[in-house]
Amino acid sequence: MPGRRSHLPSDFAILASAVLWGTLWIPLRQIHDAGLSRGWATAASFLLPLLVLAPLALGRWRRIAASRWELGTVGFWLALAIALYAEGVVRGQVARVVLLFYLTPVWSTLLARWQLGEPITGRRVATILLGLGGMLVLFGAEAGIPMPRAAAEWMGLAAGIAWAVSMVHVNRTASHPPFDRVLAQFVFLGPLFLLVTLIPGGAGTADFQAGALVAAAPRVLVLALVWMLPVVWLTIFGASRLEPGRVAILLMLEILVTLATAALLTDEPFGRRELGGAALILAASGVELGRFKR
């Protein structure tokens, strides 16, 4: 019982982060749909937490500088995952982008083999087949190879790969305080997001206009301080104290939150194909995570 209680703060942190991740698309879409200084307003939302944290980092700069490579690596991969995810849910169908993101167990399986030397067991083969099967159902084979076609869908897929890599590094840097890793992530997030907006197929980034950015200030503050800063902090805090399998199980709540809010708030289609793909991808997560049961 004491050991179980010790997990509760971390469990709560991951569950709370899952709710925030699952609703993150809402403020992102609001900024985008309002046409508020395309790209710049969202980038400002990603930069603002860095400005909030910077004064607190002044007394820690020696420790942060001494670990710049470790912190830089975890910060880069986590920021890349978030930047790709953020642009993907703005450009494409929210449900499809999120489901492609949650092919993460497939990439985690392959990374475990490549970086940790873990064997490809029958359970891992099932994980890969179910995950790829979910993608096949989601996109269908009748039009050719069942792969993402729109740029937003590729972003969701790439974001899941980057997330899998970032979680490896979050686990490896568990000795570093969450503050340092949160700070490192926000160093990269704004610039990486602006680069991602340049990928063809989206609205791109308009010329910088200070007036438009001022008009976007309320939405920028909400996205930065209600979503971004809390969600990154909660994720890193929880992931540092729990085994990766437990984190992934709890984060699966994000899929349900995202699909439910997207169904309620958008007119994007979510039919049998999307439901079937979601079921297989969730099954892939379940098979992979079954190995973490004690």
Secondary structure as UniProt FT lines:
FT   HELIX           2..23
FT   HELIX           25..33
FT   TURN            34..35
FT   TURN            37..39
FT   HELIX           40..57
FT   HELIX           58..60
FT   HELIX           61..66
FT   HELIX           68..91
FT   HELIX           94..101
FT   TURN            102..103
FT   HELIX           104..116
FT   HELIX           122..139
FT   TURN            142..143
FT   HELIX           151..172
FT   TURN            173..175
FT   HELIX           178..197
FT   TURN            200..201
FT   HELIX           210..215
FT   HELIX           217..221
FT   HELIX           222..228
FT   HELIX           229..241
FT   HELIX           244..251
FT   HELIX           253..265
FT   HELIX           272..289
FT   HELIX           290..292
//
